[in-house]
Amino acid sequence: MQRVSGLLSWTLSRVLWLSGLSEPGAARQPRIMEEKALEVYDLIRTIRDPEKPSTLEELEVVSESCVEVQEINEEEYLVIIRFTPTVPHCSLATLIGLCLRVKLQRCLPFKHKLEIYISEGTHSTEEDINKQINDKERVAAAMENPNLREIVEQCVLEPD
């Protein structure tokens, strides 16, 4: 009986080790990702809507659940944002995506890759907009436009 118990214990510890659950800090990993996601959300929730005097949080364009953070390696994270425009034909969805990207590129204190998407099924041209806001060249070109840059600056400006 003792031999069976020892074999079972060894097998269980081996399974845990192979699955990565017995590594030091493995239990902390989900908590760290949650903390990073909240850190991201705290940055984007105060972005102002380009048309209205409300924040993206107040308009429910972003919420805590729209932010996902995954570890790429020990020093870099993948940040995924899925935002929901207020209406399916929102003409400013691309601008909102641009504001999200600019704010996070400027303010995130950790090394990251950023993917921003419109929540599936919430906009009539979501595929086109997703391509635009995740294309570095298009984003750079948009930020060279002084009028567009001024709008983005006003939207990402921290409230007093």
DSSP file with accessible surface (Angstrom, degrees, kcal/mol):
  #  RESIDUE AA STRUCTURE BP1 BP2  ACC     N-H-->O    O-->H-N    N-H-->O    O-->H-N    TCO  KAPPA ALPHA  PHI   PSI    X-CA   Y-CA   Z-CA
    1    1 A M     >        0   0  191      0, 0.0     4,-2.4     0, 0.0     5,-0.2   0.000 360.0 360.0 360.0 -42.1    0.0    0.0    0.0
    2    2 A Q  H  >  +     0   0  174      1,-0.2     4,-2.5     2,-0.2     5,-0.2   0.879 360.0  52.9 -63.9 -36.8    2.8    2.4    0.9
    3    3 A R  H  > S+     0   0  224      2,-0.2     4,-2.4     1,-0.2    -1,-0.2   0.907 109.6  47.8 -65.4 -41.2    4.5    1.7   -2.5
    4    4 A V  H  > S+     0   0   96      2,-0.2     4,-2.8     1,-0.2    -2,-0.2   0.929 111.7  50.6 -64.3 -43.9    1.2    2.5   -4.3
    5    5 A S  H  X S+     0   0   75     -4,-2.4     4,-2.6     1,-0.2    -2,-0.2   0.917 111.5  47.8 -61.6 -43.0    0.8    5.7   -2.4
    6    6 A G  H  X S+     0   0   42     -4,-2.5     4,-2.6     2,-0.2    -1,-0.2   0.908 112.5  48.9 -64.1 -41.4    4.4    6.7   -3.2
    7    7 A L  H  X S+     0   0  111     -4,-2.4     4,-2.7     2,-0.2    -2,-0.2   0.918 112.0  49.0 -65.4 -41.5    4.0    5.9   -6.8
    8    8 A L  H  X S+     0   0  118     -4,-2.8     4,-2.8     2,-0.2    -2,-0.2   0.927 111.9  48.8 -63.7 -43.9    0.7    7.9   -6.9
    9    9 A S  H  X S+     0   0   78     -4,-2.6     4,-2.5     2,-0.2     5,-0.2   0.922 112.7  47.4 -61.8 -45.2    2.4   10.8   -5.2
   10   10 A W  H  X S+     0   0  150     -4,-2.6     4,-2.3     2,-0.2    -2,-0.2   0.926 112.7  49.6 -62.9 -43.0    5.3   10.8   -7.6
   11   11 A T  H  X S+     0   0   61     -4,-2.7     4,-2.5     2,-0.2    -2,-0.2   0.928 111.7  48.4 -62.9 -44.9    3.0   10.5  -10.6
   12   12 A L  H  X S+     0   0  104     -4,-2.8     4,-2.6     1,-0.2     5,-0.2   0.933 111.8  48.2 -63.2 -44.4    0.9   13.4   -9.4
   13   13 A S  H  X S+     0   0   60     -4,-2.5     4,-2.3     1,-0.2    -1,-0.2   0.887 111.8  51.1 -64.3 -35.7    3.9   15.6   -8.8
   14   14 A R  H  X S+     0   0  110     -4,-2.3     4,-2.8    -5,-0.2     5,-0.2   0.920 109.7  49.2 -66.5 -42.8    5.3   14.7  -12.2
   15   15 A V  H  X S+     0   0   83     -4,-2.5     4,-2.1     1,-0.2     6,-0.2   0.929 112.8  47.7 -62.2 -45.5    2.0   15.7  -13.9
   16   16 A L  H  X>S+     0   0   66     -4,-2.6     5,-1.3     2,-0.2     6,-1.3   0.916 112.7  48.9 -62.3 -41.8    1.9   19.0  -12.1
   17   17 A W  H ><5S+     0   0  133     -4,-2.3     3,-0.9    -5,-0.2    -2,-0.2   0.942 112.3  47.7 -64.0 -44.9    5.5   19.7  -13.0
   18   18 A L  H 3<5S+     0   0  117     -4,-2.8    -1,-0.2     1,-0.3    -2,-0.2   0.844 110.9  51.5 -66.4 -32.1    4.9   18.9  -16.7
   19   19 A S  H 3<5S-     0   0   69     -4,-2.1    -1,-0.3    -5,-0.2    -2,-0.2   0.607 112.4-120.4 -80.5 -10.6    1.8   21.0  -16.8
   20   20 A G  T X<5S+     0   0   16     -3,-0.9     3,-0.8    -4,-0.7    -3,-0.2   0.449  82.5 116.5  87.5  -1.0    3.7   23.9  -15.3
   21   21 A L  T 3 <S+     0   0  123     -5,-1.3    -4,-0.2    -6,-0.2     6,-0.2   0.714  72.3  52.1 -75.1 -19.5    1.4   24.2  -12.3
   22   22 A S  T 3  S+     0   0   62     -6,-1.3    -1,-0.2    -9,-0.1    -5,-0.1   0.487  82.4 112.5 -95.7  -0.3    4.1   23.3   -9.8
   23   23 A E  S X  S-     0   0  114     -3,-0.8     3,-2.0    -7,-0.3     4,-0.4  -0.421  83.3 -95.8 -68.3 144.9    6.6   26.0  -11.0
   24   24 A P  T 3  S+     0   0  135      0, 0.0    -1,-0.1     0, 0.0    -2,-0.1  -0.362 111.1  15.7 -60.1 132.6    7.2   28.8   -8.6
   25   25 A G  T 3> S+     0   0   26     -4,-0.1     4,-1.0    -3,-0.1     3,-0.5   0.361  88.2 117.1  87.8  -7.3    4.9   31.7   -9.4
   26   26 A A  T X4 S+     0   0   27     -3,-2.0     3,-0.5     1,-0.3    -4,-0.1   0.892  76.7  51.9 -62.9 -36.4    2.6   29.7  -11.6
   27   27 A A  T 34 S+     0   0   96     -4,-0.4     4,-0.5     1,-0.2    -1,-0.3   0.795 107.9  53.3 -69.1 -26.5   -0.3   30.3   -9.2
   28   28 A R  T 3> S+     0   0  129     -3,-0.5     4,-2.4     1,-0.2    -1,-0.2   0.711  87.3  85.6 -77.7 -21.7    0.5   34.1   -9.4
   29   29 A Q  H <X S+     0   0   56     -4,-1.0     4,-2.2    -3,-0.5     5,-0.2   0.896  88.1  46.1 -54.3 -50.8    0.3   34.2  -13.2
   30   30 A P  H  > S+     0   0   77      0, 0.0     4,-2.3     0, 0.0    -1,-0.2   0.907 113.5  51.4 -60.6 -37.4   -3.4   34.7  -13.6
   31   31 A R  H  > S+     0   0  130     -4,-0.5     4,-2.5     1,-0.2    -2,-0.2   0.906 108.4  51.0 -64.7 -40.3   -3.4   37.4  -10.9
   32   32 A I  H  X S+     0   0   30     -4,-2.4     4,-2.4     2,-0.2    -1,-0.2   0.925 110.4  49.0 -63.1 -42.1   -0.5   39.2  -12.6
   33   33 A M  H  X S+     0   0   27     -4,-2.2     4,-2.5     1,-0.2    -1,-0.2   0.905 111.0  50.5 -65.2 -39.2   -2.4   39.2  -16.0
   34   34 A E  H  X S+     0   0  127     -4,-2.3     4,-2.4     2,-0.2    -2,-0.2   0.913 110.5  49.6 -62.8 -42.4   -5.6   40.5  -14.2
   35   35 A E  H  X S+     0   0  100     -4,-2.5     4,-2.1     2,-0.2    -2,-0.2   0.909 111.7  47.7 -63.7 -42.2   -3.5   43.3  -12.6
   36   36 A K  H  X S+     0   0   39     -4,-2.4     4,-2.3     2,-0.2    -1,-0.2   0.903 110.4  52.3 -65.6 -40.3   -2.0   44.3  -15.9
   37   37 A A  H  X S+     0   0   16     -4,-2.5     4,-2.8     2,-0.2    -2,-0.2   0.913 110.3  48.2 -62.2 -41.0   -5.4   44.2  -17.6
   38   38 A L  H  X S+     0   0   76     -4,-2.4     4,-2.7     2,-0.2    -1,-0.2   0.885 108.9  53.9 -66.2 -36.0   -6.8   46.6  -14.9
   39   39 A E  H  X S+     0   0   69     -4,-2.1     4,-1.1     2,-0.2    -2,-0.2   0.922 111.1  45.9 -62.4 -42.9   -3.7   48.8  -15.4
   40   40 A V  H >X S+     0   0    0     -4,-2.3     4,-2.0     1,-0.2     3,-0.6   0.942 112.1  51.1 -64.1 -47.2   -4.6   49.0  -19.1
   41   41 A Y  H 3X S+     0   0   13     -4,-2.8     4,-2.5     1,-0.3    -2,-0.2   0.907 104.3  57.1 -60.5 -40.7   -8.3   49.6  -18.4
   42   42 A D  H 3< S+     0   0   90     -4,-2.7     4,-0.4     1,-0.2    -1,-0.3   0.836 109.2  47.8 -59.7 -30.7   -7.4   52.5  -16.0
   43   43 A L  H << S+     0   0   35     -4,-1.1     3,-0.3    -3,-0.6    -1,-0.2   0.889 117.7  38.0 -76.2 -40.2   -5.6   54.2  -18.9
   44   44 A I  H >< S+     0   0    0     -4,-2.0     3,-1.5     1,-0.2    12,-0.3   0.740  98.6  74.2 -88.6 -20.1   -8.2   53.8  -21.6
   45   45 A R  T 3< S+     0   0   84     -4,-2.5    12,-1.5     1,-0.3    13,-0.4   0.794  95.4  52.7 -66.1 -24.5  -11.4   54.4  -19.5
   46   46 A T  T 3  S+     0   0   17     -4,-0.4    -1,-0.3    -3,-0.3    -2,-0.1   0.463  77.2 120.7 -92.5  -0.3  -10.7   58.1  -19.3
   47   47 A I    <   -     0   0    1     -3,-1.5     9,-2.6    -4,-0.1    10,-0.3  -0.429  64.4-125.4 -63.4 135.4  -10.3   58.7  -23.1
   48   48 A R  B     -A   55   0A  84    107,-2.8     7,-0.2     7,-0.2    -1,-0.1  -0.576  18.0-111.0 -85.2 145.8  -12.9   61.2  -24.2
   49   49 A D        -     0   0   11      5,-3.0     5,-0.1     3,-0.3    -1,-0.1  -0.519  24.4-128.9 -69.9 139.3  -15.3   60.4  -27.0
   50   50 A P  S    S+     0   0   38      0, 0.0    -1,-0.1     0, 0.0    -2,-0.0   0.785 103.7  29.5 -63.5 -25.3  -14.5   62.6  -30.1
   51   51 A E  S    S+     0   0  131      3,-0.1    -2,-0.0     1,-0.0    -3,-0.0   0.752 117.1  50.9-103.9 -31.8  -18.1   63.8  -30.4
   52   52 A K  S    S-     0   0   80      2,-0.2     2,-0.3     1,-0.0    -3,-0.3  -0.762  78.9-119.2-112.8 158.4  -19.5   63.8  -26.9
   53   53 A P  S    S+     0   0  117      0, 0.0     2,-0.3     0, 0.0    -1,-0.0  -0.006  84.8  97.9 -84.1  34.4  -18.3   65.2  -23.6
   54   54 A S  S    S-     0   0   32     -2,-0.3    -5,-3.0    -5,-0.1    -2,-0.2  -0.811  74.0-113.9-119.3 160.7  -18.2   61.7  -22.1
   55   55 A T  B  >  -A   48   0A  10     -2,-0.3     4,-1.9    -7,-0.2    -7,-0.2  -0.469  30.9-110.4 -86.7 165.2  -15.5   59.2  -21.6
   56   56 A L  T  4>S+     0   0    1     -9,-2.6     5,-2.6   -12,-0.3     6,-1.1   0.855 121.0  53.7 -63.1 -32.9  -15.4   55.8  -23.4
   57   57 A E  T >45S+     0   0   65    -12,-1.5     3,-1.5   -10,-0.3    -1,-0.2   0.940 106.6  50.3 -65.7 -46.6  -16.2   54.2  -20.1
   58   58 A E  T 345S+     0   0  120    -13,-0.4    -2,-0.2     1,-0.3    -1,-0.2   0.855 113.1  46.3 -61.8 -33.6  -19.3   56.3  -19.5
   59   59 A L  T 3<5S-     0   0   44     -4,-1.9    -1,-0.3     1,-0.0    -2,-0.2   0.438 112.2-122.2 -86.5  -1.5  -20.5   55.4  -23.0
   60   60 A E  T < 5S+     0   0  159     -3,-1.5    -3,-0.2    -4,-0.3    -2,-0.1   0.788  74.7 130.0  61.6  31.1  -19.7   51.7  -22.4
   61   61 A V  S   <S+     0   0    2     -5,-2.6    23,-2.7     1,-0.2     2,-0.3   0.834  78.4  25.6 -76.4 -34.6  -17.4   51.7  -25.4
   62   62 A V  S    S+     0   0    4     -6,-1.1     2,-0.3    21,-0.2    -2,-0.2  -0.940  70.5 169.9-126.5 151.9  -14.8   50.1  -23.2
   63   63 A S    >   -     0   0   49     -2,-0.3     3,-1.6    -3,-0.1     4,-0.3  -0.925  50.8 -95.1-148.1 170.1  -15.2   48.0  -20.0
   64   64 A E  G >  S+     0   0  123     -2,-0.3     3,-1.4     1,-0.3   -23,-0.1   0.876 122.7  57.7 -57.4 -36.4  -12.9   45.9  -17.8
   65   65 A S  G 3  S+     0   0  112      1,-0.3    -1,-0.3    -3,-0.0    -3,-0.0   0.632  92.9  68.2 -73.4 -11.0  -14.0   42.8  -19.7
   66   66 A C  G <  S+     0   0   15     -3,-1.6    16,-2.1    15,-0.1     2,-0.5   0.510  87.5  81.4 -85.5  -2.4  -12.8   44.3  -23.1
   67   67 A V  E <   +B   81   0B  13     -3,-1.4     2,-0.4    -4,-0.3    14,-0.2  -0.899  53.9 176.3-109.7 129.8   -9.1   44.1  -22.0
   68   68 A E  E     -B   80   0B  73     12,-2.5    12,-3.1    -2,-0.5     2,-0.4  -0.995   8.2-167.1-130.4 136.2   -7.1   40.9  -22.2
   69   69 A V  E     -B   79   0B  12     -2,-0.4     2,-0.4    10,-0.2    10,-0.2  -0.992   6.1-177.2-125.2 130.6   -3.4   40.6  -21.4
   70   70 A Q  E     -B   78   0B  82      8,-2.5     8,-3.3    -2,-0.4     2,-0.4  -0.965  29.2-116.6-124.3 145.0   -1.3   37.6  -22.3
   71   71 A E  E     +B   77   0B  80     -2,-0.4     6,-0.2     6,-0.2     3,-0.1  -0.671  26.0 179.1 -81.8 126.6    2.4   37.0  -21.5
   72   72 A I  E    S-     0   0B  73      4,-2.5     2,-0.3     1,-0.5     5,-0.2   0.850  72.9 -32.6 -87.0 -49.4    4.6   36.7  -24.5
   73   73 A N  E >  S-B   76   0B  78      3,-1.8     3,-0.8     0, 0.0    -1,-0.5  -0.863  84.1 -68.6-152.7-171.3    7.8   36.2  -22.4
   74   74 A E  T 3  S+     0   0  169     -2,-0.3     3,-0.0     1,-0.2    -3,-0.0   0.750 131.7  29.5 -60.4 -24.8    9.0   37.3  -19.0
   75   75 A E  T 3  S+     0   0  147      1,-0.1    36,-0.5    35,-0.0     2,-0.4   0.441 114.2  60.2-116.0  -1.7    9.4   40.9  -20.2
   76   76 A E  E <   -Bc  73 111B  24     -3,-0.8    -4,-2.5    34,-0.1    -3,-1.8  -0.984  55.8-166.5-137.4 144.6    6.8   41.4  -22.8
   77   77 A Y  E     -Bc  71 112B  25     34,-1.7    36,-2.4    -2,-0.4     2,-0.6  -0.922  20.3-131.3-128.8 151.4    3.0   41.2  -22.9
   78   78 A L  E     -Bc  70 113B  24     -8,-3.3    -8,-2.5    -2,-0.3     2,-0.6  -0.906  23.7-161.5 -99.8 121.5    0.3   41.1  -25.6
   79   79 A V  E     -Bc  69 114B   0     34,-3.1    36,-2.7    -2,-0.6     2,-0.5  -0.931   6.0-170.4-107.2 122.9   -2.5   43.5  -24.9
   80   80 A I  E     -Bc  68 115B   8    -12,-3.1   -12,-2.5    -2,-0.6     2,-0.4  -0.966   1.6-171.8-117.5 125.3   -5.8   42.9  -26.7
   81   81 A I  E     -Bc  67 116B   0     34,-2.6    36,-2.9    -2,-0.5     2,-0.5  -0.961   6.4-173.0-116.0 132.5   -8.5   45.5  -26.6
   82   82 A R  E     - c   0 117B 102    -16,-2.1     2,-0.2    -2,-0.4    36,-0.2  -0.939  15.8-174.3-123.6 106.3  -12.0   44.8  -28.0
   83   83 A F  E     - c   0 118B   0     34,-2.3    36,-3.2    -2,-0.5   -21,-0.2  -0.667  18.1-138.9-104.6 159.0  -14.1   48.0  -27.9
   84   84 A T        -     0   0   54    -23,-2.7    34,-0.1    -2,-0.2    39,-0.1  -0.942  15.7-138.3-119.9 110.8  -17.8   48.4  -28.8
   85   85 A P        -     0   0    7      0, 0.0     8,-0.0     0, 0.0     4,-0.0  -0.245  24.3-116.7 -61.6 156.7  -18.9   51.5  -30.8
   86   86 A T  S    S+     0   0   59      1,-0.1    -2,-0.0     2,-0.0   -25,-0.0   0.810  97.6  19.9 -68.3 -30.0  -22.1   53.2  -29.6
   87   87 A V  S >  S-     0   0   57      1,-0.0     3,-1.8    35,-0.0    -1,-0.1  -0.978  81.6-115.3-137.9 153.4  -23.9   52.4  -32.9
   88   88 A P  T 3  S+     0   0   79      0, 0.0    36,-3.5     0, 0.0    37,-0.3   0.658 116.7  42.7 -64.4 -14.6  -23.2   49.8  -35.7
   89   89 A H  T 3  S+     0   0  137     34,-0.2    34,-0.1    35,-0.1     2,-0.0   0.069  78.6 158.9-117.5  24.5  -22.5   52.6  -38.2
   90   90 A C    X   -     0   0   11     -3,-1.8     3,-1.0     1,-0.2     4,-0.2  -0.253  30.1-157.5 -53.9 120.0  -20.4   54.8  -36.0
   91   91 A S  T 3  S+     0   0  102      1,-0.2     3,-0.2     2,-0.1     4,-0.2   0.624  88.4  55.0 -77.4 -11.7  -18.3   57.0  -38.2
   92   92 A L  T 3> S+     0   0   36      1,-0.2     4,-2.6     2,-0.1    -1,-0.2   0.268  71.1 105.9-106.0  13.0  -15.7   57.7  -35.5
   93   93 A A  H <> S+     0   0    0     -3,-1.0     4,-2.4     1,-0.2     5,-0.2   0.898  81.9  50.2 -60.8 -39.5  -14.8   54.0  -34.7
   94   94 A T  H  > S+     0   0   47     -3,-0.2     4,-2.3    -4,-0.2    -1,-0.2   0.923 110.6  49.8 -65.1 -41.0  -11.5   54.3  -36.5
   95   95 A L  H  > S+     0   0   19      2,-0.2     4,-2.5    -4,-0.2    -2,-0.2   0.901 109.3  51.5 -64.7 -39.3  -10.7   57.5  -34.5
   96   96 A I  H  X S+     0   0    3     -4,-2.6     4,-2.4     2,-0.2    -2,-0.2   0.939 110.0  49.6 -63.2 -44.1  -11.6   55.8  -31.2
   97   97 A G  H  X S+     0   0    0     -4,-2.4     4,-2.3     1,-0.2    -2,-0.2   0.902 110.0  51.4 -60.2 -39.6   -9.3   52.9  -32.1
   98   98 A L  H  X S+     0   0   11     -4,-2.3     4,-2.7     2,-0.2     5,-0.2   0.914 108.7  50.9 -64.1 -41.7   -6.5   55.4  -32.9
   99   99 A C  H  X S+     0   0    1     -4,-2.5     4,-2.5     2,-0.2     5,-0.2   0.915 109.4  50.7 -62.9 -42.3   -7.0   57.1  -29.6
  100  100 A L  H  X S+     0   0    0     -4,-2.4     4,-2.3     2,-0.2     5,-0.2   0.942 112.6  46.7 -59.5 -46.9   -6.8   53.8  -27.7
  101  101 A R  H  X S+     0   0   14     -4,-2.3     4,-2.7     1,-0.2     5,-0.2   0.939 113.4  47.3 -63.0 -47.7   -3.5   53.0  -29.6
  102  102 A V  H  X S+     0   0    6     -4,-2.7     4,-2.0     1,-0.2     5,-0.2   0.940 112.5  49.1 -62.4 -46.9   -1.9   56.4  -29.0
  103  103 A K  H  X S+     0   0    4     -4,-2.5     4,-2.1    -5,-0.2     5,-0.2   0.931 115.1  43.7 -60.7 -44.7   -2.8   56.5  -25.3
  104  104 A L  H  X S+     0   0    0     -4,-2.3     4,-2.2    -5,-0.2    -1,-0.2   0.893 110.8  53.9 -71.7 -37.4   -1.5   53.0  -24.6
  105  105 A Q  H  < S+     0   0  104     -4,-2.7    -1,-0.2    -5,-0.2    -2,-0.2   0.882 116.9  39.7 -62.6 -34.7    1.7   53.4  -26.7
  106  106 A R  H  < S+     0   0  131     -4,-2.0    -2,-0.2    -5,-0.2    -1,-0.2   0.832 126.2  29.9 -79.8 -35.7    2.5   56.5  -24.6
  107  107 A C  H  < S+     0   0   55     -4,-2.1    -3,-0.2    -5,-0.2    -2,-0.2   0.646  79.4 109.4-110.1 -18.3    1.4   55.4  -21.2
  108  108 A L     <  -     0   0   18     -4,-2.2     4,-0.1    -5,-0.2   -68,-0.0  -0.481  52.0-155.0 -66.8 127.5    1.9   51.7  -20.7
  109  109 A P  S    S+     0   0   94      0, 0.0     2,-0.3     0, 0.0    -1,-0.1   0.424  70.3  65.0 -84.9   2.5    4.8   51.2  -18.3
  110  110 A F  S    S-     0   0   24    -33,-0.0     2,-0.2   -34,-0.0   -34,-0.1  -0.888  94.5 -94.0-125.3 156.2    5.6   47.7  -19.6
  111  111 A K  E     +c   76   0B 129    -36,-0.5   -34,-1.7    -2,-0.3     2,-0.3  -0.468  60.7 159.9 -66.6 133.9    6.9   46.3  -22.9
  112  112 A H  E     -c   77   0B  43    -36,-0.2     2,-0.4    -2,-0.2   -34,-0.2  -0.978  44.2-135.2-153.7 160.7    4.0   45.2  -25.0
  113  113 A K  E     -c   78   0B 117    -36,-2.4   -34,-3.1    -2,-0.3     2,-0.5  -0.941  33.7-145.7-113.6 145.7    2.5   44.4  -28.4
  114  114 A L  E     +c   79   0B  21     -2,-0.4     2,-0.4   -36,-0.2   -34,-0.2  -0.943  20.3 179.1-124.4 130.3   -0.9   45.9  -29.0
  115  115 A E  E     -c   80   0B  65    -36,-2.7   -34,-2.6    -2,-0.5     2,-0.4  -0.998   9.0-171.8-126.7 127.2   -3.9   44.6  -30.9
  116  116 A I  E     +c   81   0B   0     -2,-0.4     2,-0.3   -36,-0.2   -34,-0.2  -0.980  10.3 170.1-123.3 130.1   -7.1   46.6  -31.0
  117  117 A Y  E     -c   82   0B  68    -36,-2.9   -34,-2.3    -2,-0.4     2,-0.4  -0.958  36.7-116.0-135.9 153.7  -10.3   45.3  -32.5
  118  118 A I  E     -c   83   0B   4     -2,-0.3   -34,-0.2     8,-0.3     3,-0.1  -0.732  53.6 -95.6 -81.5 136.7  -14.0   46.3  -32.7
  119  119 A S    >   -     0   0   23    -36,-3.2     3,-1.9    -2,-0.4     4,-0.2  -0.302  54.6 -89.9 -55.0 136.1  -16.1   43.7  -30.8
  120  120 A E  T 3  S+     0   0  180      1,-0.3    -1,-0.1     2,-0.1   -38,-0.0  -0.190 107.6   8.2 -56.1 131.1  -17.4   41.1  -33.3
  121  121 A G  T 3  S+     0   0   69      2,-0.2    -1,-0.3    -3,-0.1    -2,-0.1   0.547  99.4 103.1  79.5  10.1  -20.7   42.0  -34.8
  122  122 A T  S <  S+     0   0   35     -3,-1.9     2,-0.3     1,-0.1    -2,-0.1   0.446  77.0  42.4-106.4   0.8  -20.9   45.6  -33.4
  123  123 A H  S >  S-     0   0   15     -4,-0.2     3,-1.2    -5,-0.1    -2,-0.2  -0.997  70.6-132.6-147.3 145.1  -20.0   47.6  -36.5
  124  124 A S  T 3  S+     0   0   87    -36,-3.5     3,-0.1    -2,-0.3   -35,-0.1   0.761 109.6  29.7 -69.2 -25.6  -20.9   47.4  -40.1
  125  125 A T  T 3> S+     0   0   60    -37,-0.3     4,-2.2     1,-0.1     3,-0.3  -0.142  76.3 137.7-124.1  39.7  -17.3   47.7  -41.4
  126  126 A E  H <>  +     0   0   36     -3,-1.2     4,-2.9     1,-0.2    -8,-0.3   0.852  68.7  55.3 -59.6 -37.3  -15.5   46.1  -38.5
  127  127 A E  H  > S+     0   0  143      1,-0.2     4,-1.9     2,-0.2    -1,-0.2   0.933 110.5  45.0 -62.5 -46.1  -13.0   44.1  -40.6
  128  128 A D  H  > S+     0   0   94     -3,-0.3     4,-2.1     2,-0.2    -1,-0.2   0.913 115.4  47.1 -63.2 -43.7  -11.8   47.2  -42.5
  129  129 A I  H  X S+     0   0    9     -4,-2.2     4,-2.7     1,-0.2     5,-0.2   0.918 108.8  54.6 -66.9 -40.6  -11.5   49.3  -39.3
  130  130 A N  H  X S+     0   0   26     -4,-2.9     4,-0.9    -5,-0.2    -1,-0.2   0.905 109.1  49.0 -59.2 -40.1   -9.6   46.5  -37.5
  131  131 A K  H  < S+     0   0  130     -4,-1.9     3,-0.4    -5,-0.2     4,-0.3   0.926 112.2  49.0 -64.5 -43.5   -7.1   46.4  -40.4
  132  132 A Q  H >< S+     0   0   76     -4,-2.1     3,-1.2     1,-0.2    -2,-0.2   0.932 111.2  46.4 -62.6 -48.7   -6.7   50.2  -40.2
  133  133 A I  H 3< S+     0   0    3     -4,-2.7    -1,-0.2     1,-0.3    -2,-0.2   0.609 115.2  47.3 -78.1  -6.8   -6.1   50.5  -36.5
  134  134 A N  T 3< S+     0   0   48     -4,-0.9     2,-0.7    -3,-0.4    -1,-0.3   0.283  88.7  96.6-111.6   9.1   -3.6   47.6  -36.4
  135  135 A D    <>  -     0   0   55     -3,-1.2     4,-2.4    -4,-0.3     5,-0.2  -0.875  61.1-157.2-101.4 111.0   -1.6   48.8  -39.4
  136  136 A K  H  > S+     0   0  173     -2,-0.7     4,-2.6     1,-0.2     5,-0.2   0.864  91.4  51.7 -57.0 -40.1    1.5   50.7  -38.1
  137  137 A E  H  > S+     0   0  161      2,-0.2     4,-2.4     1,-0.2    -1,-0.2   0.907 111.0  46.7 -66.8 -41.3    1.9   52.6  -41.4
  138  138 A R  H  > S+     0   0  122      2,-0.2     4,-2.4     1,-0.2    -2,-0.2   0.894 112.7  50.1 -66.5 -39.3   -1.7   53.8  -41.5
  139  139 A V  H  X S+     0   0   15     -4,-2.4     4,-2.3     2,-0.2    -2,-0.2   0.939 111.7  48.1 -63.8 -45.3   -1.5   54.8  -37.9
  140  140 A A  H  X S+     0   0   52     -4,-2.6     4,-0.8    -5,-0.2    -2,-0.2   0.919 112.3  49.3 -62.1 -42.7    1.7   56.8  -38.5
  141  141 A A  H >X S+     0   0   57     -4,-2.4     3,-0.8     1,-0.2     4,-0.6   0.908 110.0  51.3 -63.6 -41.3    0.1   58.5  -41.5
  142  142 A A  H >< S+     0   0   25     -4,-2.4     3,-1.2     1,-0.2     7,-0.3   0.915 107.4  52.6 -62.5 -40.6   -3.0   59.4  -39.6
  143  143 A M  H 3< S+     0   0   32     -4,-2.3    -1,-0.2     1,-0.3    -2,-0.2   0.639  99.3  64.2 -74.3 -11.3   -0.9   61.0  -36.8
  144  144 A E  H << S+     0   0  146     -4,-0.8    -1,-0.3    -3,-0.8    -2,-0.2   0.683  80.5  93.3 -80.1 -18.9    0.9   63.1  -39.4
  145  145 A N  S <X S-     0   0   71     -3,-1.2     4,-2.9    -4,-0.6     5,-0.2  -0.658  71.5-151.2 -75.5 115.5   -2.4   64.9  -40.2
  146  146 A P  H  > S+     0   0   79      0, 0.0     4,-2.1     0, 0.0    -1,-0.2   0.859  92.6  50.0 -61.2 -36.1   -2.4   67.9  -37.9
  147  147 A N  H  > S+     0   0  126      2,-0.2     4,-1.8     1,-0.2     5,-0.1   0.934 114.6  43.5 -67.6 -45.0   -6.2   68.1  -37.6
  148  148 A L  H  > S+     0   0   49      2,-0.2     4,-2.6     1,-0.2     5,-0.2   0.915 112.1  53.7 -65.4 -41.9   -6.5   64.4  -36.7
  149  149 A R  H  X S+     0   0  104     -4,-2.9     4,-2.8    -7,-0.3    -1,-0.2   0.905 107.0  52.2 -60.5 -40.7   -3.6   64.7  -34.3
  150  150 A E  H  X S+     0   0  105     -4,-2.1     4,-2.2    -5,-0.2    -1,-0.2   0.914 109.5  48.8 -63.4 -41.5   -5.3   67.6  -32.5
  151  151 A I  H  X S+     0   0   70     -4,-1.8     4,-2.1     2,-0.2    -2,-0.2   0.941 112.3  48.5 -63.3 -45.7   -8.5   65.6  -32.1
  152  152 A V  H  X S+     0   0    0     -4,-2.6     4,-2.4     1,-0.2     5,-0.2   0.930 109.6  52.8 -60.8 -44.6   -6.6   62.6  -30.8
  153  153 A E  H  X S+     0   0   60     -4,-2.8     4,-1.1     1,-0.2    -1,-0.2   0.901 109.6  48.6 -58.4 -42.4   -4.6   64.8  -28.3
  154  154 A Q  H  < S+     0   0  112     -4,-2.2    -1,-0.2     1,-0.2    -2,-0.2   0.880 112.6  48.7 -65.7 -36.7   -7.9   66.3  -27.0
  155  155 A C  H  < S+     0   0    5     -4,-2.1  -107,-2.8     1,-0.2    -2,-0.2   0.867 115.3  41.8 -72.2 -37.2   -9.4   62.8  -26.5
  156  156 A V  H  < S+     0   0   10     -4,-2.4    -1,-0.2  -109,-0.2    -2,-0.2   0.550  84.2 120.6 -90.2  -7.0   -6.4   61.3  -24.7
  157  157 A L  S  < S-     0   0  108     -4,-1.1  -109,-0.1    -5,-0.2    -3,-0.0  -0.339  71.6-113.8 -58.9 130.6   -5.7   64.3  -22.5
  158  158 A E        -     0   0   97      1,-0.1    -1,-0.1  -111,-0.1    -2,-0.1  -0.463  31.0-115.6 -68.2 136.9   -6.0   63.3  -18.9
  159  159 A P              0   0   58      0, 0.0    -1,-0.1     0, 0.0  -113,-0.0  -0.346 360.0 360.0 -70.1 154.6   -8.9   64.9  -17.0
  160  160 A D              0   0  212     -2,-0.0     0, 0.0     0, 0.0     0, 0.0  -0.260 360.0 360.0 -73.0 360.0   -8.1   67.3  -14.2
